[in-house]
Amino acid sequence: MKKVLLLLTVVCGLSITSFAQSKKDGKFSLGLELGVPVGNASTAYTAVVGGSLKYDLPIAPSTYFNVSVGYSSFIIKDRYKNFFSSYGAVPLKAGLKYYADRRFFLEGQLGAAFGTANGAGTSFVYSPGVGYTFDGGLEAGVRYEAWSDNGTLGQLALRVAINL
């Protein structure tokens, strides 16, 4: 797992360097994320709340490479609060976004989620989704996201973002 994280860090570092040197019109977006836990996660958690910063870089017509970083908190159900606490993590992901037409897009990302609690560890993240870009720079997307590390935490998430 440490080798995967090192490789992900190097790829993200190289990507950020290429973003800084690129003359293409990339764009940042800042988003609010709300999720509903699915699968085993729905047993212990009521909701997922977070935010993210994403950068989209055009690499071909209608196709963007993107990287994102954020914070997500899985909110624990009341009946478990005496035994456990909410789970927070910082997901770092990279992926591709493809516009099927001028506004509708398909997106997939892979990455890692770094737990914020002492000894929380790191999870592998994958998230396929769809979205729509509105006039004025508002963007909305829905995705399935899973965090895998000795079990899977899954969510069906909505991201509403403003392009900066």
C-alpha positions in Angstrom: 0.0 0.0 0.0 2.9 2.4 0.7 4.2 1.9 -2.8 0.8 2.7 -4.3 0.6 5.9 -2.2 4.1 6.9 -3.2 3.2 6.3 -6.9 0.0 8.3 -6.5 1.9 11.2 -4.8 4.5 11.3 -7.6 1.8 11.3 -10.3 -0.1 14.1 -8.6 3.1 16.1 -8.1 4.0 15.7 -11.8 0.4 16.6 -12.8 0.5 19.8 -10.7 3.9 20.7 -12.2 2.4 20.2 -15.7 -0.6 22.3 -14.7 1.6 25.2 -13.7 3.5 25.0 -17.1 0.4 24.4 -19.2 -1.0 27.2 -21.5 -4.3 25.3 -21.8 -7.4 26.6 -20.1 -7.9 24.4 -17.1 -10.4 25.2 -14.4 -10.8 24.9 -10.7 -14.1 24.1 -9.0 -15.1 24.3 -5.4 -17.9 21.9 -4.3 -20.2 20.9 -1.5 -20.6 17.1 -1.2 -23.5 15.2 0.4 -23.8 11.5 0.4 -26.0 8.6 1.5 -24.1 5.5 2.8 -24.9 2.3 0.9 -24.1 -1.3 1.6 -22.5 -2.2 4.9 -21.9 1.5 5.6 -25.6 2.2 5.8 -25.8 0.1 9.0 -23.6 2.4 11.1 -23.7 5.8 9.3 -26.6 8.2 8.5 -24.9 10.6 6.0 -21.7 11.7 4.4 -20.9 15.4 4.4 -17.8 17.1 2.9 -16.3 19.5 0.4 -13.7 19.3 -2.4 -11.5 21.3 -4.6 -11.0 19.9 -8.2 -8.9 20.9 -11.1 -9.9 19.9 -14.7 -7.2 20.1 -17.4 -8.3 19.6 -21.1 -6.2 16.8 -22.7 -8.3 16.2 -25.9 -11.6 17.5 -27.4 -14.3 17.0 -24.7 -11.9 15.1 -22.4 -10.3 16.4 -19.2 -7.8 15.0 -16.8 -8.7 16.0 -13.2 -7.3 15.9 -9.7 -9.3 16.6 -6.5 -8.7 16.8 -2.8 -11.3 17.3 -0.1 -12.7 16.3 3.2 -15.5 13.7 3.9 -17.1 12.9 7.2 -19.2 9.7 7.6 -21.7 10.7 10.3 -22.4 7.9 12.8 -26.0 6.9 13.7 -27.2 8.0 17.2 -27.5 4.5 18.6 -23.7 3.9 18.0 -22.4 7.2 19.4 -21.5 5.7 22.8 -19.3 3.1 21.1 -17.9 4.8 18.0 -17.4 8.3 16.5 -17.8 9.7 13.0 -15.2 8.8 10.5 -13.4 11.6 8.7 -10.9 11.3 5.8 -9.1 13.3 3.2 -9.7 11.8 -0.3 -7.1 12.5 -3.0 -8.2 11.4 -6.4 -7.3 11.6 -10.1 -9.3 10.7 -13.1 -10.9 11.5 -16.4 -14.0 13.6 -17.3 -15.6 13.2 -20.8 -18.3 15.5 -22.1 -20.8 13.4 -24.1 -22.3 16.7 -25.3 -21.8 20.3 -24.5 -23.0 20.0 -20.9 -23.5 16.3 -19.9 -20.4 14.5 -18.7 -19.2 11.0 -17.5 -16.4 10.9 -15.0 -14.3 8.3 -13.2 -11.6 8.8 -10.5 -9.2 6.6 -8.6 -7.1 7.5 -5.5 -6.6 7.2 -1.8 -8.6 8.4 1.3 -6.4 9.2 4.3 -8.2 8.7 7.6 -7.9 11.7 9.9 -8.2 9.9 13.3 -5.1 8.5 15.0 -4.3 5.1 13.4 -7.2 5.4 10.9 -5.1 4.3 7.9 -5.5 4.7 4.2 -8.2 3.3 1.8 -8.2 2.8 -2.0 -11.0 4.9 -3.6 -12.8 4.5 -6.8 -15.8 6.7 -8.0 -17.6 6.5 -11.3 -20.3 9.2 -11.9 -22.3 11.5 -14.2 -22.9 15.2 -14.2 -24.2 18.3 -15.8 -22.6 21.8 -16.3 -25.1 24.7 -16.1 -24.7 28.2 -17.5 -22.9 30.5 -15.2 -20.4 27.9 -14.1 -22.5 25.8 -11.7 -21.9 22.0 -11.9 -23.8 19.1 -10.4 -22.8 15.5 -10.4 -23.9 12.2 -8.9 -21.4 9.3 -8.3 -21.0 6.0 -6.5 -17.9 6.1 -4.4 -16.3 3.2 -2.5 -13.4 3.2 0.0 -11.8 -0.2 0.3 -9.5 -1.2 3.2 -10.3 -4.5 5.0 -14.0 -3.9 4.0 -15.7 -1.2 1.9 -17.4 2.0 2.9 -19.7 3.1 0.0 -21.8 6.1 -0.7 -24.1 7.5 -3.4 -22.9 11.1 -3.4 -24.1 14.5 -4.9 -21.5 17.2 -5.6 -22.7 20.7 -6.3 -19.8 23.0 -7.4 -19.0 26.4 -8.7 -16.3 26.7 -11.4 -13.8 29.4 -10.4 
